[in-house]
Amino acid sequence: MALLVNILILCGGVVLLLSGGELLVRGAVTLASRLGVSTLIIGLTVVAFGTSAPELAFNVTASLSGHNELSLGNIVGSNIANIGLILGLAALLKPLKVNSSVIRREMPIMIAATGLMILLAALPVEGRVISRMDGSILLALFAGLSVYAILATTRSRRGADWGETFEQEIEEVGERDRRRPVWLATVLLIVGLALLAGGGRLAEIGAVQFAAELGLSQTLIGLTIVALATSLPELATSLIAVRRGQVDIAVGNVVGSNIFNILLVLGTTSVVRPVETSNAAVESFGMAGFLAVVLWYPISRTAGQRVSRLEGAFLLGTYLAYMAYEVVTL
């Protein structure tokens, strides 16, 4: 009976996540169109923050409870799932043409943030702990990037070369989205964020309790089931964006979310309580870094600047193989 209840909680969370993802994309596209803000910035700030909210809520709760393995596994597992699972599936549905500014700016930032996370986890300082000082540095970097994004938006409005807006990349945007009032788009955005946060929390609770009943380790729970549950907003938002022809939102959402997970979520978590690391954690961080480089390098070297179906299949296959390895070894 308890197992059935947990499955129902998980399914209920998924329904909320899908609904929230739809509302979030609709609100973001309308705001970008009506307010003149590039959907690149929307995807890398508002959307990424909203879809990272489940990770942040879960990690702060887990950190306060002293469950470092859960919180650390959730962060790295979410980042691996974002690239391997989400972009892999999205590219299989439709090749993802990537905005040039994402390749020049956002992807290198994601790779640098991942490298910093690996360094902090691997260095034998303070007993292999990501300390409160480390967390403060990550949060300071997050604040700096947020200011940078705001300034970039201002420059974009003035015509500076911040890259083409996503509207030029969208194949078809409904007239209803274009004509929706700004206040209604704002309401949709807020409701979407609320549904994503609530749905993520429900999905996480159901997944954790379901896994605990099966006797799985906290590390494995955090890296797989919890990471999948809290990554469902990114999955829902990205797949919905691809279905609607807004492929840049899918890529920008994943890249921005990974940056947020490292700088904001890990930073906040380690400030709340220092996070202990291990060789297994460093290995998982390395996989996140590998996928980030694999995503960036081919599309930065090819004229089409796109994630092809073949590359999507490789990302998805790598993710599934790594998850199978973790299930067997942990």
C-alpha positions in Angstrom: 0.0 0.0 0.0 2.8 2.4 0.9 4.5 1.7 -2.4 1.3 2.5 -4.3 0.9 5.8 -2.4 4.5 6.8 -3.3 3.9 6.0 -6.9 0.8 8.2 -6.9 2.7 11.0 -5.3 5.3 10.7 -7.9 2.8 10.7 -10.8 1.0 13.7 -9.3 4.2 15.6 -9.2 4.9 14.7 -12.8 1.4 16.1 -13.9 2.1 19.4 -12.1 5.6 19.6 -13.7 4.2 19.1 -17.2 1.5 21.7 -16.6 4.0 24.1 -15.1 6.4 23.6 -18.0 3.7 24.5 -20.6 2.6 27.6 -18.7 6.3 28.7 -18.2 7.2 28.5 -21.9 4.0 30.3 -22.9 4.7 33.1 -20.5 8.4 33.4 -21.4 7.7 33.6 -25.1 5.1 36.2 -24.7 7.3 38.3 -22.4 10.1 38.1 -24.8 7.9 39.1 -27.7 6.0 41.9 -26.0 8.8 43.4 -23.8 11.6 43.2 -26.4 13.7 40.9 -24.2 15.7 38.2 -25.9 14.3 34.8 -25.2 18.0 33.8 -24.7 18.0 35.9 -21.5 14.6 34.5 -20.5 15.9 30.9 -21.0 19.2 31.6 -19.1 17.6 33.4 -16.2 13.9 33.2 -15.3 13.3 29.8 -16.9 16.5 28.3 -15.6 15.9 29.6 -12.1 12.3 28.3 -12.1 13.3 24.9 -13.3 16.2 24.8 -10.8 13.9 25.6 -7.9 13.2 21.9 -7.1 16.9 21.2 -6.8 17.4 24.2 -4.6 14.5 23.3 -2.3 15.5 19.7 -2.0 19.2 20.4 -1.4 18.6 23.0 1.3 16.3 20.6 3.1 18.7 17.7 2.7 21.6 19.8 3.8 19.8 21.0 7.0 19.1 17.3 7.7 22.7 16.3 7.2 22.1 14.2 4.1 25.2 15.4 2.1 25.2 12.3 -0.1 21.6 13.1 -1.3 22.3 16.8 -1.9 25.6 16.3 -3.7 24.2 13.4 -5.8 21.2 15.5 -6.7 23.3 18.3 -8.1 25.7 16.3 -10.2 22.9 13.8 -11.3 20.7 16.7 -12.4 23.5 18.2 -14.5 24.3 14.9 -16.1 20.6 14.3 -16.8 20.2 17.8 -18.3 22.8 17.2 -21.0 22.6 13.4 -21.5 18.9 12.7 -21.0 17.2 16.0 -21.8 19.2 17.3 -24.7 19.7 13.8 -26.0 16.0 13.2 -26.2 15.3 16.7 -27.5 17.9 16.3 -30.3 16.4 12.9 -31.2 13.0 14.6 -31.6 14.4 17.5 -33.7 18.0 18.6 -34.4 18.8 21.5 -32.2 20.3 24.6 -33.9 22.3 26.5 -31.2 22.4 30.2 -31.0 26.0 31.4 -31.7 26.1 33.5 -28.4 25.3 30.3 -26.4 28.3 28.6 -28.0 30.6 31.6 -27.5 29.5 32.6 -24.0 27.1 30.4 -22.1 28.6 27.0 -22.9 32.2 28.0 -21.9 30.8 29.4 -18.6 29.0 26.1 -18.0 32.2 24.2 -18.7 34.3 26.5 -16.4 31.7 26.2 -13.6 31.8 22.4 -13.9 35.6 22.5 -13.8 35.5 24.6 -10.7 33.1 22.2 -9.1 35.4 19.3 -9.9 38.4 21.2 -8.5 36.6 22.1 -5.2 35.5 18.4 -4.8 38.9 17.0 -5.6 41.3 19.2 -3.7 42.3 17.6 -0.3 41.5 20.8 1.6 39.7 20.8 4.9 39.2 17.0 4.7 37.7 17.0 1.1 34.9 19.3 1.9 33.2 22.0 -0.1 33.3 24.6 2.6 31.2 27.6 3.4 34.0 29.8 1.9 33.8 27.8 -1.3 30.0 28.2 -1.3 30.4 32.0 -0.8 32.7 32.1 -3.9 30.2 30.2 -5.9 27.4 32.5 -4.9 29.5 35.6 -5.7 30.1 34.2 -9.1 26.4 33.6 -9.5 25.7 37.2 -8.5 28.3 38.4 -11.0 26.8 36.4 -13.9 23.3 37.7 -13.0 24.5 41.3 -13.3 26.2 40.3 -16.5 23.0 38.9 -17.9 21.0 42.1 -17.0 23.6 44.3 -18.6 23.6 42.1 -21.7 19.9 42.5 -21.9 20.2 46.2 -21.8 22.9 46.1 -24.5 20.6 43.9 -26.6 17.8 46.5 -26.4 20.3 49.1 -27.6 21.3 47.0 -30.5 24.6 45.7 -29.3 25.9 42.4 -30.7 24.6 40.0 -28.0 23.5 37.5 -30.6 20.3 37.0 -32.5 17.1 36.8 -30.5 15.3 33.5 -30.4 12.3 35.0 -32.2 14.4 34.7 -35.4 15.0 31.0 -34.7 11.4 30.1 -33.9 9.6 28.4 -36.7 6.1 29.2 -35.6 4.8 31.2 -32.6 1.0 31.3 -32.2 -0.7 34.6 -32.7 -2.3 34.0 -29.3 1.1 34.0 -27.6 2.2 37.2 -29.4 -1.0 39.1 -28.5 -1.3 38.0 -24.9 -1.2 40.9 -22.5 1.9 41.4 -20.5 0.1 41.1 -17.1 -1.4 37.7 -18.2 2.0 36.4 -19.4 3.4 37.4 -16.0 0.7 35.5 -14.2 1.3 32.4 -16.4 5.0 32.7 -15.6 4.4 32.9 -11.9 1.9 30.1 -11.9 4.2 27.9 -14.0 7.0 28.5 -11.6 4.8 27.6 -8.7 3.6 24.4 -10.3 7.1 23.4 -11.2 8.3 23.9 -7.7 5.4 22.1 -6.1 5.5 19.3 -8.7 9.2 18.9 -8.3 8.8 18.6 -4.5 6.0 16.0 -4.8 7.9 14.0 -7.4 11.1 14.1 -5.3 9.2 12.9 -2.1 7.6 10.1 -4.0 10.8 9.0 -5.7 12.9 9.1 -2.5 10.4 7.1 -0.4 10.0 4.7 -3.3 13.7 4.1 -3.5 14.2 3.9 0.2 11.7 1.1 0.4 13.8 -0.8 -2.1 16.9 -0.4 0.1 19.0 1.8 -2.3 21.9 3.9 -1.0 21.5 7.6 -0.4 24.2 8.3 -3.0 22.4 6.3 -5.7 19.1 7.8 -4.7 20.5 11.3 -5.1 22.3 10.6 -8.4 19.5 8.8 -10.1 15.9 8.9 -8.9 16.0 12.2 -7.0 18.1 13.8 -9.8 15.6 12.6 -12.4 12.6 13.8 -10.3 14.0 17.3 -9.8 15.1 17.4 -13.5 11.6 16.8 -14.7 10.9 20.6 -15.0 13.9 20.9 -17.4 12.7 17.9 -19.3 9.1 19.1 -19.5 10.1 22.7 -20.5 12.7 21.6 -23.1 10.5 19.0 -24.8 7.6 21.3 -24.9 9.8 24.1 -26.3 11.1 21.7 -29.0 7.5 20.6 -29.8 6.5 24.2 -30.3 9.6 24.9 -32.5 11.4 26.9 -29.9 14.6 24.9 -29.9 16.9 27.7 -28.5 14.8 27.8 -25.3 15.5 24.1 -24.9 19.3 24.5 -25.2 19.4 27.8 -23.2 17.3 26.3 -20.5 19.6 23.3 -20.0 22.8 25.3 -20.2 21.5 28.0 -17.8 20.1 25.4 -15.4 23.4 23.6 -15.2 25.1 26.9 -14.4 22.5 27.7 -11.8 22.8 24.2 -10.2 26.5 24.6 -9.7 26.8 28.3 -8.7 23.4 28.8 -6.9 22.3 25.4 -5.7 25.7 24.0 -4.7 26.8 27.4 -3.4 23.7 27.8 -1.2 23.9 24.1 0.0 27.5 24.4 1.1 26.9 27.7 2.8 24.0 26.1 4.8 26.3 23.2 5.7 29.8 22.2 4.3 29.4 19.4 1.8 31.6 16.3 2.2 33.0 14.8 -1.0 34.5 11.5 -2.0 36.2 9.8 -4.9 32.9 8.6 -6.2 31.6 12.2 -6.1 34.7 13.4 -8.1 34.1 10.6 -10.6 30.5 11.8 -11.1 31.6 15.4 -11.4 34.0 14.2 -14.1 31.2 12.7 -16.0 29.3 16.0 -15.9 32.3 17.7 -17.2 32.8 15.2 -20.0 29.2 15.6 -21.2 29.6 19.4 -21.1 32.7 19.3 -23.3 31.1 16.7 -25.6 28.1 19.0 -26.1 30.2 22.1 -26.7 33.1 20.9 -28.9 31.3 19.4 -31.9 28.7 22.2 -32.3 31.4 24.9 -31.9 33.5 23.2 -34.7 30.7 22.5 -37.2 29.2 25.0 -39.6 25.7 24.1 -38.8 26.1 24.8 -35.1 23.6 22.2 -34.2 23.1 19.1 -32.0 22.2 16.4 -34.6 20.2 13.4 -34.0 23.3 11.3 -34.0 24.9 13.4 -31.4 21.7 13.3 -29.4 21.8 9.5 -29.6 25.4 9.6 -28.3 24.5 11.8 -25.4 21.5 9.7 -24.4 23.5 6.5 -24.8 26.3 7.8 -22.7 23.8 8.8 -20.0 22.1 5.5 -19.9 25.4 3.6 -19.8 26.7 5.7 -16.9 23.5 5.3 -15.0 23.6 1.5 -15.5 27.2 1.6 -14.2 26.2 3.5 -11.1 23.4 1.1 -10.3 25.7 -1.9 -10.6 28.6 -0.4 -8.6 26.9 1.6 -5.8 
